[in-house]
């Protein structure tokens, strides 16, 4: 996670806001709306979301800016 030496780190928005909706269900094609599940929060409201802020803080604390 955040402790990696990689220059790039990716995380799904669903994880950042602790959504219980699964964005992808492997092994399905027509039975589940893979990658089309509506988010629990509007994109415009994401930065103000407390869950998102807490996760962003935790990642920043684990790995401050790299040179």
DSSP file (Angstrom, degrees, kcal/mol; ACC not computed):
  #  RESIDUE AA STRUCTURE BP1 BP2  ACC     N-H-->O    O-->H-N    N-H-->O    O-->H-N    TCO  KAPPA ALPHA  PHI   PSI    X-CA   Y-CA   Z-CA
    1    1 A X    >         0   0    0      0, 0.0     3,-1.5     0, 0.0     9,-0.0   0.000 360.0 360.0 360.0-125.9    0.0    0.0    0.0
    2    2 A X  T 3   +     0   0    0      1,-0.3     7,-0.0     3,-0.1    57,-0.0   0.638 360.0  64.7 -69.7 -15.8    1.2    3.4    1.0
    3    3 A X  T 3  S+     0   0    0      2,-0.0    -1,-0.3    60,-0.0    56,-0.0   0.480  74.9 118.4 -88.1  -0.9    4.6    2.2    2.1
    4    4 A X    <   -     0   0    0     -3,-1.5     5,-0.0     1,-0.1     0, 0.0  -0.232  68.2-132.6 -63.9 154.2    5.7    1.0   -1.3
    5    5 A X        +     0   0    0      2,-0.0    -1,-0.1     3,-0.0    -3,-0.1   0.419  69.1 121.4 -85.9   1.5    8.8    2.6   -3.0
    6    6 A X        -     0   0    0      1,-0.1     3,-0.0     2,-0.1    -2,-0.0  -0.271  66.0-137.7 -65.0 149.5    6.8    3.1   -6.2
    7    7 A X  S    S+     0   0    0      1,-0.1     2,-0.4    59,-0.0    -1,-0.1   0.638  89.8  56.5 -79.3 -15.3    6.3    6.5   -7.6
    8    8 A X        +     0   0    0      2,-0.0     2,-0.4     0, 0.0    -2,-0.1  -0.954  60.3 179.0-124.2 136.2    2.7    5.7   -8.4
    9    9 A X        -     0   0    0     -2,-0.4     2,-0.4     2,-0.0    -7,-0.0  -0.997   7.4-168.8-136.1 130.4    0.0    4.5   -6.0
   10   10 A X        +     0   0    0     -2,-0.4     2,-0.3    -9,-0.0    -2,-0.0  -0.929   7.7 174.5-122.2 145.3   -3.6    3.8   -7.0
   11   11 A X        -     0   0    0     -2,-0.4     2,-0.2   -10,-0.0    -2,-0.0  -0.992  33.1-112.0-145.7 144.1   -6.7    3.2   -4.9
   12   12 A X    >>  -     0   0    0     -2,-0.3     4,-1.7     1,-0.1     3,-0.8  -0.547  19.8-131.1 -77.7 141.0  -10.3    2.8   -5.9
   13   13 A X  H 3> S+     0   0    0      1,-0.3     4,-1.9    -2,-0.2     6,-0.2   0.869 108.2  62.9 -57.2 -37.2  -12.7    5.5   -4.8
   14   14 A X  H 34>S+     0   0    0      1,-0.2     5,-2.8     2,-0.2    -1,-0.3   0.872 105.1  46.0 -57.5 -37.3  -15.0    2.8   -3.5
   15   15 A X  H X45S+     0   0    0     -3,-0.8     3,-1.0     3,-0.2    -1,-0.2   0.870 108.0  57.0 -71.8 -36.9  -12.3    1.9   -1.0
   16   16 A X  H 3<5S+     0   0    0     -4,-1.7    39,-0.3     1,-0.2    -2,-0.2   0.826 115.3  36.3 -64.4 -31.9  -11.6    5.5   -0.1
   17   17 A X  T 3<5S-     0   0    0     -4,-1.9    -1,-0.2    35,-0.1    -2,-0.2   0.269 110.4-118.9-106.0  11.5  -15.3    6.0    0.9
   18   18 A X  T < 5 +     0   0    0     -3,-1.0    -3,-0.2     1,-0.2     2,-0.1   0.857  46.5 179.7  55.7  40.1  -15.7    2.5    2.4
   19   19 A X      < -     0   0    0     -5,-2.8    -1,-0.2    -6,-0.2    -2,-0.0  -0.463  27.4-153.1 -70.4 142.0  -18.5    1.6    0.0
   20   20 A X        +     0   0    0     -2,-0.1     2,-0.3     2,-0.1    -1,-0.1   0.490  65.9 105.2 -92.5  -4.7  -19.9   -1.8    0.4
   21   21 A X  S    S-     0   0    0     -7,-0.1     2,-0.6    17,-0.1    -2,-0.1  -0.594  71.0-133.8 -77.0 135.7  -20.9   -1.9   -3.3
   22   22 A X        -     0   0    0     -2,-0.3     3,-0.1     1,-0.1    13,-0.1  -0.812  10.6-160.2 -92.7 118.6  -18.6   -4.2   -5.4
   23   23 A X  S    S+     0   0    0     -2,-0.6    12,-3.8     1,-0.2     2,-0.4   0.757  77.7  25.5 -71.3 -22.9  -17.6   -2.4   -8.6
   24   24 A X        -     0   0    0     10,-0.2     2,-0.6    11,-0.1    -1,-0.2  -0.999  59.2-163.5-143.7 135.7  -16.6   -5.6  -10.4
   25   25 A X    >   -     0   0    0     -2,-0.4     3,-1.2     3,-0.1     9,-0.1  -0.885  28.6-134.4-120.0  98.0  -17.7   -9.2   -9.9
   26   26 A X  T 3  S+     0   0    0     -2,-0.6     3,-0.1     1,-0.2    -2,-0.0  -0.122  85.6  30.7 -54.1 144.1  -15.2  -11.5  -11.6
   27   27 A X  T 3  S+     0   0    0      1,-0.3     2,-0.3     2,-0.0    -1,-0.2   0.481  99.4 100.7  87.7   3.1  -16.6  -14.3  -13.8
   28   28 A X    <   +     0   0    0     -3,-1.2    -1,-0.3     1,-0.1    -3,-0.1  -0.874  32.6 163.6-118.7 153.8  -19.7  -12.4  -14.8
   29   29 A X  S    S+     0   0    0     -2,-0.3     5,-0.3    -3,-0.1    -1,-0.1   0.549  84.7  10.4-127.5 -60.0  -20.6  -10.5  -18.0
   30   30 A X  S    S+     0   0    0      1,-0.1    -2,-0.1     3,-0.1     3,-0.1   0.587 116.2  70.9 -99.9 -12.5  -24.3   -9.9  -18.2
   31   31 A X  S    S+     0   0    0      1,-0.1     2,-0.3     2,-0.0    -1,-0.1   0.682 105.2  31.0 -80.0 -17.5  -25.4  -10.9  -14.7
   32   32 A X  S    S-     0   0    0     -7,-0.1     2,-2.4    -3,-0.1    -1,-0.1  -0.998  82.0-116.9-143.9 141.4  -23.8   -7.9  -12.9
   33   33 A X    >   -     0   0    0     -2,-0.3     3,-2.3    -9,-0.1     4,-0.2  -0.358  42.1-160.4 -78.6  64.4  -23.2   -4.2  -14.0
   34   34 A X  T 3  S-     0   0    0     -2,-2.4   -10,-0.2    -5,-0.3   -11,-0.1  -0.161  70.1  -3.4 -51.7 131.9  -19.4   -4.5  -13.8
   35   35 A X  T 3  S+     0   0    0    -12,-3.8    -1,-0.3     1,-0.1   -11,-0.1   0.615 118.8  85.7  60.6  17.2  -17.6   -1.1  -13.6
   36   36 A X    <   +     0   0    0     -3,-2.3     2,-0.3   -13,-0.4    -2,-0.2   0.183  51.4 128.0-127.6  15.7  -21.0    0.7  -13.9
   37   37 A X        -     0   0    0    -14,-0.3     2,-0.1    -4,-0.2   -14,-0.0  -0.591  63.9-114.9 -77.2 130.1  -22.2    0.7  -10.3
   38   38 A X        -     0   0    0     -2,-0.3    -1,-0.1     1,-0.1     2,-0.1  -0.366  31.2-115.9 -64.9 141.4  -23.2    4.2   -9.1
   39   39 A X        -     0   0    0      2,-0.1    -1,-0.1     1,-0.1     4,-0.0  -0.365  11.7-126.6 -73.6 156.0  -21.1    5.6   -6.4
   40   40 A X  S    S+     0   0    0     -2,-0.1     2,-0.3   -19,-0.1    -1,-0.1   0.585  95.1  43.6 -75.6 -10.2  -22.5    6.4   -3.0
   41   41 A X  S    S-     0   0    0      8,-0.0     2,-0.2     3,-0.0    -2,-0.1  -0.986  87.9-110.9-139.8 144.7  -21.2    9.9   -3.3
   42   42 A X    >>  -     0   0    0     -2,-0.3     3,-1.4     1,-0.1     4,-0.6  -0.491  28.6-124.0 -72.1 144.3  -21.1   12.6   -6.0
   43   43 A X  G >4 S+     0   0    0      1,-0.3     3,-1.1     2,-0.2     4,-0.5   0.862 111.9  59.3 -56.5 -37.7  -17.6   13.3   -7.4
   44   44 A X  G 34 S+     0   0    0      1,-0.2    -1,-0.3     2,-0.1     4,-0.1   0.750 108.7  44.9 -63.5 -23.4  -18.1   17.0   -6.6
   45   45 A X  G X> S+     0   0    0     -3,-1.4     4,-0.6     1,-0.1     3,-0.6   0.448  86.7  95.2 -98.7  -2.5  -18.6   16.0   -2.9
   46   46 A X  G X< S+     0   0    0     -3,-1.1     3,-1.5    -4,-0.6     6,-0.2   0.908  79.4  52.5 -60.0 -48.8  -15.7   13.6   -2.7
   47   47 A X  G 34 S+     0   0    0     -4,-0.5    -1,-0.2     1,-0.3    -2,-0.1   0.779 110.7  49.3 -62.0 -26.8  -13.0   15.9   -1.3
   48   48 A X  G <4 S+     0   0    0     -3,-0.6    -1,-0.3    -4,-0.1     2,-0.2   0.554  83.9 113.3 -88.9  -7.9  -15.3   17.0    1.6
   49   49 A X    <X  -     0   0    0     -3,-1.5     4,-2.5    -4,-0.6     5,-0.2  -0.475  63.3-143.9 -69.8 128.9  -16.2   13.4    2.5
   50   50 A X  H  > S+     0   0    0     -2,-0.2     4,-2.4     1,-0.2     5,-0.2   0.862  99.7  52.0 -62.5 -37.6  -14.8   12.5    6.0
   51   51 A X  H  > S+     0   0    0      2,-0.2     4,-2.0     1,-0.2    -1,-0.2   0.921 111.5  47.0 -65.0 -43.1  -14.1    8.9    5.0
   52   52 A X  H  > S+     0   0    0     -6,-0.2     4,-2.5     1,-0.2    -2,-0.2   0.925 112.6  49.5 -63.2 -45.9  -12.1   10.1    2.0
   53   53 A X  H  X S+     0   0    0     -4,-2.5     4,-2.5     1,-0.2    -2,-0.2   0.896 109.9  51.3 -61.5 -41.4  -10.2   12.7    4.0
   54   54 A X  H  X S+     0   0    0     -4,-2.4     4,-2.2     2,-0.2    -1,-0.2   0.911 112.1  45.9 -64.0 -42.6   -9.3   10.1    6.7
   55   55 A X  H  X S+     0   0    0     -4,-2.0     4,-2.2   -39,-0.3    -2,-0.2   0.907 112.8  50.2 -67.2 -41.7   -8.0    7.6    4.1
   56   56 A X  H  X S+     0   0    0     -4,-2.5     4,-2.4     2,-0.2    -2,-0.2   0.900 111.0  49.7 -63.3 -40.5   -6.0   10.4    2.3
   57   57 A X  H  X S+     0   0    0     -4,-2.5     4,-2.8     2,-0.2     5,-0.2   0.923 109.5  51.3 -62.7 -44.4   -4.5   11.5    5.6
   58   58 A X  H  X S+     0   0    0     -4,-2.2     4,-1.9     1,-0.2    -2,-0.2   0.905 112.1  46.2 -61.4 -42.1   -3.5    7.9    6.5
   59   59 A X  H  X S+     0   0    0     -4,-2.2     4,-1.9     2,-0.2    -1,-0.2   0.910 113.3  49.2 -67.2 -41.2   -1.8    7.5    3.1
   60   60 A X  H  < S+     0   0    0     -4,-2.4    -2,-0.2     1,-0.2    -1,-0.2   0.900 110.8  50.3 -64.7 -40.4    0.0   10.9    3.4
   61   61 A X  H  < S+     0   0    0     -4,-2.8     3,-0.4     1,-0.2    -1,-0.2   0.868 111.7  48.2 -65.8 -36.5    1.2   10.0    7.0
   62   62 A X  H  < S+     0   0    0     -4,-1.9     2,-0.3     1,-0.3    -1,-0.2   0.827 129.3  19.5 -72.3 -31.9    2.6    6.7    5.8
   63   63 A X  S  < S-     0   0    0     -4,-1.9    -1,-0.3    -5,-0.2     3,-0.1  -0.704  76.4-166.1-143.9  88.0    4.4    8.2    2.9
   64   64 A X        -     0   0    0     -3,-0.4    -3,-0.1    -2,-0.3    -4,-0.0  -0.081  53.2 -51.2 -62.5 173.1    5.0   11.9    2.9
   65   65 A X        -     0   0    0      1,-0.1     2,-0.3     2,-0.1    -1,-0.2  -0.114  59.5-136.2 -47.7 138.7    6.1   13.6   -0.3
   66   66 A X              0   0    0     -3,-0.1    -1,-0.1   -59,-0.1    -3,-0.0  -0.744 360.0 360.0 -98.9 150.1    9.0   12.0   -2.0
   67   67 A X              0   0    0     -2,-0.3    -1,-0.1     0, 0.0    -2,-0.1   0.511 360.0 360.0 -66.3 360.0   11.9   14.0   -3.5
